[in-house]
Amino acid sequence: MWFWLTLDADIRCEHKIGKLALIAPEDFVFVGGRPVLTDGDPVGRSIGGCPNVGPGIKPCTTTVNVQRGESGYVTIGGKPVVRADLAGLTDGTPQGLVKYRVDHPGQTLVTEAP
């Protein structure tokens, strides 16, 4: 079972320190008083604090896409709910290989079966 993500979700690049700055544009479905994330919310978000630095190395600063983690069953405003199995790529180096993942969904009340 996968928890739905809220605005309080802790999503980080694979380097473990870089954390996504989330925005939830939908403001009519809440879990624990916090907005639920939907399709598109994790894309193009800034990543702060990625330690992957050095000559010729670009730290993770932005999310690029979503590879998995969007509900195939539940939508809000026509957009799929984002689940805790969320994963996608960042703009860090090596390009096309550095992913972001969920450390905590931001709530532990609402789940969806995979």
DSSP file (Angstrom, degrees, kcal/mol; ACC not computed):
  #  RESIDUE AA STRUCTURE BP1 BP2  ACC     N-H-->O    O-->H-N    N-H-->O    O-->H-N    TCO  KAPPA ALPHA  PHI   PSI    X-CA   Y-CA   Z-CA
    1    1 A M              0   0    0      0, 0.0     2,-0.5     0, 0.0   112,-0.2   0.000 360.0 360.0 360.0 141.9    0.0    0.0    0.0
    2    2 A W  E     -A  112   0A   0    110,-3.3   110,-2.2    83,-0.0     2,-0.2  -0.938 360.0-132.7-116.3 130.8    1.2    3.5   -0.9
    3    3 A F  E     -A  111   0A   0     -2,-0.5    81,-2.2   108,-0.2   108,-0.2  -0.491  27.1-113.8 -73.3 147.9    0.4    6.6    1.1
    4    4 A W  B     -B   83   0B   0    106,-1.8     2,-0.3    79,-0.2    79,-0.2  -0.549  33.6-117.4 -74.8 149.6   -0.7    9.7   -0.7
    5    5 A L        -     0   0    0     77,-2.8    32,-2.6    32,-0.2    77,-0.3  -0.706  29.6-169.2 -91.0 141.4    1.7   12.6   -0.7
    6    6 A T  B >   -C   36   0C   0     99,-2.1     3,-2.3    -2,-0.3    30,-0.2  -0.653  45.8 -88.6-114.9 178.2    0.8   15.9    0.9
    7    7 A L  T 3  S+     0   0    0     28,-1.8    15,-0.2     1,-0.3    99,-0.1   0.708 126.0  61.9 -59.4 -20.1    2.5   19.3    0.9
    8    8 A D  T 3  S+     0   0    0     27,-0.2    -1,-0.3    97,-0.2    98,-0.3   0.370  76.3 130.5 -87.5   4.4    4.5   18.1    4.0
    9    9 A A    <   -     0   0    0     -3,-2.3     2,-0.7    96,-0.4    13,-0.2  -0.235  56.4-135.3 -59.4 146.6    6.1   15.2    2.0
   10   10 A D  E     +D  104   0D   0     94,-3.1    93,-3.6     9,-0.0    94,-1.5  -0.903  31.8 172.1-105.8 104.2    9.8   14.9    2.4
   11   11 A I  E     +D  102   0D   0     -2,-0.7     9,-2.9     9,-0.3     2,-0.3  -0.957   6.1 177.1-118.6 130.4   11.2   14.2   -1.1
   12   12 A R  E     -DE 101  19D   0     89,-2.6    89,-2.7    -2,-0.5     7,-0.2  -0.915  31.6-108.6-134.7 155.1   15.0   14.2   -1.7
   13   13 A C  E >   -D  100   0D   0      5,-2.1     3,-2.2    -2,-0.3    87,-0.3  -0.332  49.7 -96.0 -71.4 166.0   17.5   13.6   -4.4
   14   14 A E  T 3  S+     0   0    0     85,-2.0    86,-0.1     1,-0.3    -1,-0.1   0.652 121.3  73.4 -61.3 -14.5   19.6   10.4   -4.2
   15   15 A H  T 3  S-     0   0    0     84,-0.2     2,-0.5     1,-0.1    -1,-0.3   0.448  99.5-137.7 -81.7   2.1   22.3   12.4   -2.5
   16   16 A K  S <  S+     0   0    0     -3,-2.2    -2,-0.1     1,-0.2    -1,-0.1   0.093  88.1  66.6  71.3 -19.6   20.0   12.5    0.6
   17   17 A I  S    S+     0   0    0     -2,-0.5     2,-0.4    32,-0.1    -1,-0.2   0.796  75.1  91.0 -99.0 -33.4   20.6   16.1    1.6
   18   18 A G        -     0   0    0     31,-0.1    -5,-2.1    -5,-0.1     2,-0.4  -0.496  62.6-165.8 -67.7 120.5   18.9   17.8   -1.4
   19   19 A K  E     -EF  12  48D   0     29,-2.3    29,-2.5    -2,-0.4    -7,-0.2  -0.900  16.8-121.1-116.0 137.1   15.3   18.4   -0.5
   20   20 A L  E     - F   0  47D   0     -9,-2.9     2,-0.7    -2,-0.4    -9,-0.3  -0.473  14.9-135.7 -74.0 142.1   12.5   19.4   -2.9
   21   21 A A        -     0   0    0     25,-2.4    25,-0.3    -2,-0.2     2,-0.2  -0.897  31.9-152.9 -95.1 112.3   10.5   22.6   -2.4
   22   22 A L        -     0   0    0     -2,-0.7     2,-0.4   -15,-0.2    19,-0.0  -0.598  19.0-173.0 -95.4 149.6    6.9   21.5   -2.9
   23   23 A I        -     0   0    0     18,-0.4    -2,-0.0    -2,-0.2    22,-0.0  -0.996   9.0-159.1-134.6 132.2    3.9   23.5   -4.1
   24   24 A A        -     0   0    0     -2,-0.4    13,-0.1     1,-0.1   -17,-0.1  -0.887   7.9-177.1-113.9  99.8    0.3   22.1   -4.1
   25   25 A P        +     0   0    0      0, 0.0     2,-0.4     0, 0.0    -1,-0.1   0.755  64.8  82.1 -70.6 -22.6   -1.8   24.1   -6.5
   26   26 A E        +     0   0    0     10,-0.2     3,-0.1     1,-0.1    10,-0.0  -0.694  53.2 174.3 -81.6 130.2   -5.0   22.0   -5.7
   27   27 A D        +     0   0    0     -2,-0.4    -1,-0.1     1,-0.1     3,-0.1  -0.072  58.1  74.5-130.0  36.2   -6.5   23.4   -2.5
   28   28 A F  S    S+     0   0    0      1,-0.2     2,-0.4     8,-0.1    -1,-0.1   0.426  85.0  59.9-128.4   0.7   -9.7   21.4   -2.1
   29   29 A V        +     0   0    0      7,-0.1     7,-2.0    -3,-0.1     2,-0.3  -0.987  65.2 175.3-128.9 124.0   -8.6   17.9   -1.0
   30   30 A F  E     -I   35   0E   0     -2,-0.4     2,-0.4     5,-0.2   -24,-0.0  -0.920  22.7-161.2-127.9 149.3   -6.7   17.7    2.3
   31   31 A V  E >  S-I   34   0E   0      3,-2.6     3,-1.6    -2,-0.3    -2,-0.0  -0.995  89.3  -7.7-126.1 124.1   -5.3   14.9    4.5
   32   32 A G  T 3  S-     0   0    0     -2,-0.4    -1,-0.1     1,-0.3   -26,-0.0   0.814 131.5 -57.9  59.7  30.4   -4.5   15.9    8.0
   33   33 A G  T 3  S+     0   0    0      1,-0.2    -1,-0.3     0, 0.0    -4,-0.0   0.518 116.6 109.5  80.9   4.9   -5.2   19.5    7.1
   34   34 A R  E <  S-I   31   0E   0     -3,-1.6    -3,-2.6    72,-0.0    -1,-0.2  -0.921  74.8-103.5-118.1 141.0   -2.6   19.6    4.3
   35   35 A P  E     -I   30   0E   0      0, 0.0   -28,-1.8     0, 0.0     2,-0.3  -0.282  33.3-122.8 -62.1 142.9   -3.2   19.7    0.5
   36   36 A V  B     -C    6   0C   0     -7,-2.0   -30,-0.3   -30,-0.2   -10,-0.2  -0.680  25.9-120.1 -84.6 138.3   -2.7   16.4   -1.4
   37   37 A L        -     0   0    0    -32,-2.6    45,-2.2    -2,-0.3     2,-0.2  -0.541  32.4-170.1 -79.1 144.8   -0.2   16.5   -4.3
   38   38 A T  B >   -J   81   0F   0     43,-0.3     3,-2.5    -2,-0.2    43,-0.2  -0.767  39.3 -50.5-127.3 174.4   -1.4   15.7   -7.8
   39   39 A D  T 3  S+     0   0    0     41,-2.2    -1,-0.1     1,-0.3    43,-0.1  -0.122 124.8  20.2 -45.4 132.0    0.1   15.1  -11.2
   40   40 A G  T >  S+     0   0    0     -3,-0.1     3,-1.1    39,-0.0    -1,-0.3   0.086  92.3 105.5  93.4 -22.7    2.6   17.7  -12.2
   41   41 A D  T <  S+     0   0    0     -3,-2.5   -18,-0.4     1,-0.2    -2,-0.1   0.892  82.6  44.2 -60.0 -41.0    3.3   19.0   -8.6
   42   42 A P  T >  S+     0   0    0      0, 0.0     3,-0.7     0, 0.0     2,-0.4   0.543  94.5  97.6 -83.2  -1.7    6.7   17.3   -8.3
   43   43 A V  T <  S+     0   0    0     -3,-1.1    21,-0.2     1,-0.2     3,-0.1  -0.701  91.3   7.1 -92.3 134.4    7.9   18.4  -11.8
   44   44 A G  T 3  S+     0   0    0     19,-1.0     2,-0.2    -2,-0.4    -1,-0.2   0.669  90.3 147.1  76.2  17.4   10.1   21.5  -12.2
   45   45 A R    <   -     0   0    0     -3,-0.7    18,-2.0     1,-0.1    -1,-0.3  -0.606  50.5-110.6 -87.0 146.5   10.5   21.9   -8.4
   46   46 A S  B     -K   62   0G   0    -25,-0.3   -25,-2.4    -2,-0.2     2,-0.5  -0.427  22.5-148.1 -75.2 150.7   13.7   23.4   -7.0
   47   47 A I  E     -F   20   0D   0     14,-2.4     2,-0.4   -27,-0.2     3,-0.3  -0.986  14.2-160.2-120.0 123.7   16.0   21.2   -4.9
   48   48 A G  E     +F   19   0D   0    -29,-2.5   -29,-2.3    -2,-0.5    13,-0.1  -0.873  62.1  15.3-110.0 138.6   17.9   22.8   -2.2
   49   49 A G        +     0   0    0     -2,-0.4    -1,-0.2     1,-0.2   -31,-0.1   0.600  66.0 166.2  87.9  13.1   21.1   21.6   -0.4
   50   50 A C        -     0   0    0     10,-0.5    -1,-0.2    -3,-0.3   -34,-0.1  -0.457  24.9-156.2 -64.0 127.8   22.3   18.9   -2.8
   51   51 A P        +     0   0    0      0, 0.0     2,-2.0     0, 0.0    -1,-0.2   0.415  58.8 114.4 -86.5   3.3   25.9   18.1   -1.8
   52   52 A N        +     0   0    0      8,-0.1     2,-0.3     6,-0.1    41,-0.2  -0.507  47.1 136.5 -77.9  81.2   26.9   16.8   -5.2
   53   53 A V        +     0   0    0     -2,-2.0     5,-0.1     5,-0.1     0, 0.0  -0.885  10.7  99.8-129.3 157.9   29.5   19.5   -6.1
   54   54 A G  B >  S-L   57   0H   0      3,-0.6     3,-2.2    -2,-0.3     2,-0.1  -0.841  75.0 -31.9 151.6 174.8   32.9   19.7   -7.6
   55   55 A P  T 3  S+     0   0    0      0, 0.0     3,-0.1     0, 0.0    -2,-0.0  -0.378 130.7   0.4 -59.4 124.9   34.8   20.4  -10.8
   56   56 A G  T 3  S+     0   0    0      1,-0.2     2,-0.5    -2,-0.1    -3,-0.0   0.566 108.3 115.8  74.1   8.5   32.6   19.3  -13.7
   57   57 A I  B <   -L   54   0H   0     -3,-2.2    -3,-0.6    37,-0.0    -1,-0.2  -0.937  51.3-156.1-114.9 130.9   29.8   18.1  -11.4
   58   58 A K        -     0   0    0     -2,-0.5    35,-2.3    -5,-0.1    -5,-0.1  -0.909  15.9-135.6-105.0 125.4   26.4   19.7  -11.3
   59   59 A P        -     0   0    0      0, 0.0     2,-0.5     0, 0.0    -6,-0.1  -0.333  35.0 -90.6 -71.0 160.8   24.4   19.4   -8.1
   60   60 A C        +     0   0    0      1,-0.2   -10,-0.5    32,-0.1     3,-0.1  -0.611  58.5 153.8 -71.0 122.3   20.7   18.6   -8.2
   61   61 A T        +     0   0    0     -2,-0.5   -14,-2.4     1,-0.3     2,-0.3   0.544  59.4  25.5-124.1 -17.7   18.8   21.8   -8.4
   62   62 A T  B    S-K   46   0G   0    -16,-0.3    29,-1.6   -42,-0.0    -1,-0.3  -0.999  71.2-118.2-150.1 145.8   15.5   20.9  -10.2
   63   63 A T  B     -M   90   0I   0    -18,-2.0   -19,-1.0    -2,-0.3    27,-0.3  -0.652  23.3-169.8 -81.4 144.7   13.2   17.9  -10.8
   64   64 A V        -     0   0    0     25,-3.3     2,-0.3     1,-0.3    26,-0.2   0.838  54.4 -22.3-103.8 -46.0   12.9   16.9  -14.4
   65   65 A N        -     0   0    0     24,-1.0     2,-0.5   -23,-0.1    -1,-0.3  -0.887  55.0-105.9-153.5 179.7   10.1   14.4  -14.6
   66   66 A V        +     0   0    0     -2,-0.3    22,-0.3    22,-0.2     3,-0.1  -0.993  25.0 177.2-118.4 125.5    8.0   11.7  -12.9
   67   67 A Q        -     0   0    0     20,-3.1     2,-0.3    -2,-0.5    21,-0.2   0.739  69.2 -12.9 -97.5 -29.6    8.8    8.1  -13.7
   68   68 A R  E    S+G   87   0D   0     19,-1.7    19,-1.8    15,-0.1    -1,-0.4  -0.976  90.6  82.4-160.4 166.3    6.4    6.5  -11.3
   69   69 A G  E     +     0   0D   0      1,-0.4    14,-3.9    -2,-0.3     2,-0.5   0.510  54.8 123.8 111.7   6.9    4.1    7.2   -8.4
   70   70 A E  E     -G   82   0D   0     12,-0.2    -1,-0.4    15,-0.1    12,-0.2  -0.858  65.1-109.5-100.6 136.0    1.0    8.7   -9.9
   71   71 A S  E     -     0   0D   0     10,-3.2   -32,-0.1    -2,-0.5    -1,-0.0  -0.286  18.2-162.8 -62.7 139.7   -2.3    7.0   -9.1
   72   72 A G  E    S+     0   0D   0      8,-0.1    -1,-0.1     3,-0.0     3,-0.1   0.381  91.2  35.2 -96.3   0.2   -4.0    5.0  -11.8
   73   73 A Y  E    S+     0   0D   0      1,-0.2     2,-0.5     8,-0.1    -2,-0.0   0.715 106.9  57.2-122.0 -38.8   -7.3    5.1   -9.9
   74   74 A V  E     +     0   0D   0      7,-0.1     7,-2.2     2,-0.0     2,-0.3  -0.873  55.6 177.4-112.9 130.5   -7.8    8.3   -7.9
   75   75 A T  E     -G   80   0D   0     -2,-0.5     2,-0.4     5,-0.3   -37,-0.0  -0.915  17.9-155.9-126.5 156.1   -7.8   11.8   -9.4
   76   76 A I  E >  S-G   79   0D   0      3,-3.0     3,-1.7    -2,-0.3   -47,-0.0  -0.989  88.0 -11.0-128.1 119.8   -8.3   15.3   -8.0
   77   77 A G  T 3  S-     0   0    0     -2,-0.4    -1,-0.1     1,-0.3   -39,-0.0   0.830 132.1 -54.9  59.3  31.1   -9.5   17.9  -10.5
   78   78 A G  T 3  S+     0   0    0      1,-0.2    -1,-0.3     0, 0.0    -4,-0.0   0.460 117.4 111.3  81.8   1.8   -8.8   15.4  -13.2
   79   79 A K  E <  S-G   76   0D   0     -3,-1.7    -3,-3.0     1,-0.0    -1,-0.2  -0.900  73.3-109.0-110.5 137.9   -5.2   14.9  -12.2
   80   80 A P  E     -G   75   0D   0      0, 0.0   -41,-2.2     0, 0.0    -5,-0.3  -0.329  34.0-112.9 -62.2 141.9   -3.8   11.7  -10.6
   81   81 A V  E     -J   38   0D   0     -7,-2.2   -10,-3.2   -43,-0.2     2,-0.4  -0.480  31.0-120.7 -68.6 145.0   -3.0   11.7   -6.9
   82   82 A V  E     -G   70   0D   0    -45,-2.2   -77,-2.8   -77,-0.3   -45,-0.2  -0.793  30.3-156.9 -93.8 132.1    0.8   11.4   -6.2
   83   83 A R  E >   -B    4   0D   0    -14,-3.9     3,-1.4    -2,-0.4   -79,-0.2  -0.556  31.3-101.4-107.0 169.4    1.8    8.3   -4.1
   84   84 A A  E 3  S+     0   0D   0    -81,-2.2    18,-0.4     1,-0.3   -80,-0.1   0.521 113.1  72.6 -70.7  -6.0    4.8    7.5   -1.9
   85   85 A D  E 3  S+     0   0D   0    -82,-0.2    -1,-0.3   -16,-0.1   -15,-0.1   0.243  72.6 142.4 -88.6  15.3    6.3    5.3   -4.6
   86   86 A L  E <   +     0   0D   0     -3,-1.4    16,-0.7   -17,-0.3     2,-0.3  -0.249  19.0 160.2 -56.0 136.5    7.1    8.5   -6.5
   87   87 A A  E     +GH  68 101D   0    -19,-1.8   -20,-3.1    14,-0.2   -19,-1.7  -0.963   0.6 142.7-156.1 148.0   10.4    8.6   -8.3
   88   88 A G  E     - H   0 100D   0     12,-1.3    12,-2.3    -2,-0.3     2,-0.3  -0.930  43.9 -75.4-166.2-173.8   11.8   10.7  -11.1
   89   89 A L  E     - H   0  99D   0     -2,-0.3   -25,-3.3    10,-0.3   -24,-1.0  -0.666  29.4-152.4-101.8 154.1   15.0   12.3  -12.4
   90   90 A T  B     -M   63   0I   0      8,-2.7     6,-0.5   -27,-0.3     8,-0.2  -0.577  30.9-111.6-107.7 177.3   16.8   15.5  -11.4
   91   91 A D  S    S+     0   0    0    -29,-1.6     4,-0.1    -2,-0.2   -28,-0.1   0.297  79.5 116.1 -92.0   8.9   19.0   17.8  -13.4
   92   92 A G        -     0   0    0    -30,-0.2     6,-0.4     6,-0.2     5,-0.4  -0.225  67.6 -59.1 -74.2 166.6   22.1   16.7  -11.5
   93   93 A T  S    S+     0   0    0    -35,-2.3     2,-0.1   -41,-0.2    -1,-0.1  -0.721 116.1  49.5 -95.9 147.9   25.1   14.9  -12.9
   94   94 A P  S >> S-     0   0    0      0, 0.0     3,-1.7     0, 0.0     4,-0.8   0.390 100.9-127.9 -71.3 133.8   25.5   12.4  -14.3
   95   95 A Q  T 34 S+     0   0    0      1,-0.3    -2,-0.1     2,-0.2    -4,-0.1  -0.184  86.5  15.6 -56.8 138.0   22.6   13.6  -16.4
   96   96 A G  T 34 S+     0   0    0     -6,-0.5    -1,-0.3    -4,-0.3    -3,-0.1   0.521 116.9  71.8  79.3   6.0   19.7   11.2  -16.8
   97   97 A L  T <4  +     0   0    0     -3,-1.7     2,-0.6    -5,-0.4    -2,-0.2   0.630  67.3  89.6-123.8 -23.4   20.8    9.0  -13.8
   98   98 A V     <  -     0   0    0     -4,-0.8    -8,-2.7    -6,-0.4     2,-0.2  -0.692  59.2-167.5 -88.1 122.0   20.2   10.9  -10.6
   99   99 A K  E     - H   0  89D   0     -2,-0.6   -85,-2.0   -10,-0.2     2,-0.3  -0.582  16.4-138.6-104.0 164.8   16.8   10.3   -9.1
  100  100 A Y  E     +DH  13  88D   0    -12,-2.3   -12,-1.3   -87,-0.3     2,-0.3  -0.923  25.4 179.8-116.4 151.0   14.6   11.8   -6.4
  101  101 A R  E     -DH  12  87D   0    -89,-2.7   -89,-2.6    -2,-0.3     2,-0.5  -0.927  32.0 -94.2-146.3 166.1   12.5    9.7   -4.0
  102  102 A V  E     +D   11   0D   0    -16,-0.7   -91,-0.3   -18,-0.4   -93,-0.0  -0.731  27.4 176.7 -88.4 126.5   10.2   10.0   -1.1
  103  103 A D  E    S+     0   0D   0    -93,-3.6   -92,-0.2    -2,-0.5    -1,-0.2   0.766  81.0   2.3 -91.5 -35.0   11.6    9.8    2.4
  104  104 A H  E     -D   10   0D   0    -94,-1.5   -94,-3.1     1,-0.0    -1,-0.4  -0.964  63.1-139.6-152.2 135.9    8.2   10.5    4.1
  105  105 A P        -     0   0    0      0, 0.0   -99,-2.1     0, 0.0   -96,-0.4   0.621  42.8-117.1 -73.9 -12.3    4.8   11.0    2.5
  106  106 A G  S    S+     0   0    0    -98,-0.3     2,-0.3  -101,-0.2   -98,-0.1   0.345  90.3  41.6  91.9  -7.6    3.8   13.8    4.8
  107  107 A Q        -     0   0    0   -103,-0.2    -1,-0.1  -101,-0.1  -101,-0.1  -0.971  55.5-158.7-162.2 158.1    0.9   11.8    6.3
  108  108 A T  S    S+     0   0    0     -2,-0.3     3,-0.1    -3,-0.1   -76,-0.0  -0.103  75.7  79.7-133.5  35.4    0.1    8.3    7.4
  109  109 A L  S    S+     0   0    0      1,-0.2     2,-0.5  -105,-0.1    -1,-0.0   0.785  82.8  51.3-109.4 -41.0   -3.7    8.2    7.2
  110  110 A V        +     0   0    0   -106,-0.2  -106,-1.8     2,-0.0     2,-0.3  -0.888  62.4 171.0-112.5 127.4   -4.7    7.6    3.5
  111  111 A T  E     -A    3   0A   0     -2,-0.5     2,-0.3  -108,-0.2  -108,-0.2  -0.817  19.2-152.4-127.4 167.7   -3.3    4.8    1.4
  112  112 A E  E     -A    2   0A   0   -110,-2.2  -110,-3.3    -2,-0.3    -2,-0.0  -0.996  26.4-115.8-139.0 139.1   -3.9    3.3   -2.0
  113  113 A A              0   0    0     -2,-0.3    -2,-0.0  -112,-0.2     0, 0.0  -0.506 360.0 360.0 -71.5 141.7   -3.2   -0.3   -3.1
  114  114 A P              0   0    0      0, 0.0    -1,-0.1     0, 0.0   -42,-0.0   0.500 360.0 360.0 -69.2 360.0   -0.5   -0.6   -5.8
